[in-house]
Amino acid sequence: MSNTSSNPEIGHSIEAAGIRTNYHDSGGQGAPVLLIHGSGPGVSAWANWRLVMPALAQNARVIAPDMVGFGYSERPQGFVYSMDAWVRQAVGLLDALGIERTDLVGNSFGGGLSLALAIAHPERVRRLVLMGSAGVSFP
């Protein structure tokens, strides 16, 4: 489904592991790259990646979703937010889009999520780029 809104943060909508997910999809040439945003008040894929998506889209298919609980993706009542749930959503998005393997770029929370996805599903990850990544315990 395409964006019929004038809000640039709203891209396309797709069901990913049972979550109605807002995502941006641009480019199309070259290997896919999945951009996973950080966390924080008001964060969305668009807010996190809008400046880099056009450059990456010149050589890759760029996909940037709002993870459940963030941006314009669904926030189901009673949903249990966990790394496993976010991994399921990310893999569900890849499945829904017919993507077998992707490059992952994760910022902060998205870096931790990218690591968790790569550990749980190494066959789905071609390359991994982490920016200020969470991923290890710290006080």
N, C-alpha and C positions, 0 to 999 in steps of 0.2 A: 504494500500500500504506500502511496506517495504522500508527500507533505502537501496538504492543502491549506496550511496555516502560513501566515506571514512571519512567524517566529522561526528564525534560522536554526534554533536549537532542536526543533522538531524535524526529523528526517523521514525515515520510513518506519513502518511498524510490522513486526513479525512475532509469531509465537515461538519462544525459545525455552524448551523444557518447562512448558506450562506457564511461562511469564510473558505477557505482552510487552515486547521490548522495542524501545525507540532506538534507531541506529542510523548512522550515516554510511553511505556506500558510494564511493567515487572511484574514478580511474577505471581499471578493468584490464589493463595490459600488465603482464608480469605476474609474479607470485602474489598471493594475497597477504596482506599485513593487517593484523587485528590490533587496534590501539585500545588499551584499557586505562581509563582515567584514574586519577587519584580520588581521595575522599575529602570531605569538608563541606561546610555550608554552601548550598547552591551549586555544587559541582555538577557538571554534565560532560558528556563526550565533546559536545560542541565547544563549551567553555575551555576545556583542557587542550583540545587538539585543532581548533579552527585555523590556526596560523600555519600548522605543518601539513595538514591534510592536502591542500592543493599541490604542494611540492612533491609529496610522496606519490600522489595520484598520477604524476607524469610517468612513473615507471612501475606502478603496482596497483592492484585493486586494494583500496583502503576502506576498512570497515571499522567504525568507531561506535560501539553501543553504549547506552546508558545502562549500567548494571542495576539490578533490582534494588530499590531503595534510594536511587539517585536519579537526577534529571527527570526525564519524561517517560521513563519505563513504569510499568504497573507496580503498585505497592499493595500486594494482596493483604487483606486483613488476616491477622494471626500468623503471617509468614515468619518462619524462623530464619533469621539472617545468619549465615555461617559461610566459611570459606568453601565448604563442600557445596552449598547451595549456589554460590557464585560460579564455581567451576562447572556445575551442571548447566547453569544458564549459558555460560560461554561456549561449552561444547554443544549445547542445544542450538545455539545460534549458528555455529559452524555447520551442524547437521542440516538445519533448516535452509541454509544458503548453499548446500551441496559442496562444502569445502572440506576436503580430506586432511590437508596439512596447511599450516599457516606460519608466517613469521609473527611473533608476538612482541609488542612494545608496551611495557607497563610503567606507569608513573606512580610512585609511592605505594598506596594501597593496590593499584593496578599491577605494580611490580610483584608484590606478594602473591596476588592472584595469578599472575603469569607463571611464577615459580610453582605454585600449587597445581596449576593445569599441566605444566611440563612434567612434573613428578607423577601425576595421576595418569596422564595420557601422552607419554613421550612420542608416540607414533603420530600424534596430531601436530607436533611442533617442529618446524624446520629450523628456525633461528630464534634467538631470544635476546631482547634488548631491555635492560632494566635501568630506570632512572630514579634515584633516591628511594630505592626499593625497601619496603618492609620485607620481612622474611625470616628473621631470627628473633628469638626472645630477647627482650631488653626491659630493664625496670622503668 
